[in-house]
């Protein structure tokens, strides 16, 4: 049954059931739109996703560089570099202290050069 009632200048040719169906359809579409907009404004999630992609890309570049270096470097040099890296990892505190002292010395020298 068609409804041709006029109310406030509006003529409806839809049955109440058709109007309900259209409202539900429109409401569902609006819900999807709002969810998409909310997801687009979730800056924290976007930043986390971007950081994850950046870490993955950096890991891939690191692996590629390591393969390239391994392919073009003599075996004794690689062995020595591995020993140096192992020693540095085992003695992080002294290396950090040395780096801090060196940074202070350079900072002081730079400050004196300005005067």
N, C-alpha and C positions, 0 to 999 in steps of 0.2 A: 504494500500500500504506500503510495507516495504522499508525502506531506507537503502541501503547497501553502502553508500558513505564512502570513506576513507579520513580522514583529520588528519594530524599529527599522523598517525599510529593507529588511533582509528576507529574501524568498528562498526557502529550502525545498529542493525537489528530492531530498533523500529521506528514507525512512529512519526512524530512531535507531534501528539496528545498524543501518549503513553508517550513520553518523558516529555511533559508538566504535564501530570497526575502524573508521577513518581516524578517530581520535586516538585509539590505541596504536595504530600504525604511526601516526605523527609523533606520539609520545615516545615510542620506541626509537624512532629516528633521532629525536632530540636527545634522548639518553645517550645514544651512541656518539652524537656530536659533542656533547658535554664531556663524556669520558675521553674522547680523543683530544679535546682541548685541554683537559686537566692533565693528561699524559704529556702533552706538549709543553706544559708550563712547569713540570716537575724537574726543576733545574738540578737538584741534587742527583736524581737518577740519571739525567743526561750527562752530568759531569762524571759520574761513576762509570757510565758506559764509555765515554770518551777516554777516560783514564785507562780503562781496561784495554781498549783498542790500542792506545799508545804504548802500553806495557808490552802487549803482544807484538806490536810492530818493532819495538826496540829489541825484544828478545830474538826476533827473526833476523834483524840486522846484525846483532851481536854474533849469532850463530854463523851467519854468512861470512862475517869478517874473520871469525875464528877459523873457519874452513880455509879461507883464502890465505891467512897467515901460516897455518899448518902446511899448506901446499907449497908455499914459497920460502919456507924457513928451514935451515939445516937442522938435523936432529940434535946435535950437541947444544945448539942455541935454545931449542925448545926445552931440552932437559934442564939447562941452567935457569931459564925463565920459570919453569915449574918449581924448581928448588927455591928460588927467590920468593915466589908467590906463597909457597908453603911456609917459609920462614916469616914472611910479613904477616900472614894470618895468625901464626902462633905468637907473635910479639906485637899485637896491636897497640897495647898501652904505651910502650916506649915510642912507637912510631907516631901516635897521636900527640904525645907530649912534645916530641921533636918538632912536629908540624906546627903546634901551637907556639912554641918558642920562636921558631923561624918566622911565623906570621907577626908576632909582636915585634921582633927585631926589624922586619921590613916596614911595619907600620910606623915605628918610632923614626926610622931613617927617612921615611917619606914625609913625616911631619916636620922633621928638622930641615928638610930641603925646601919647604915652603916658606920658611921664615927669612 
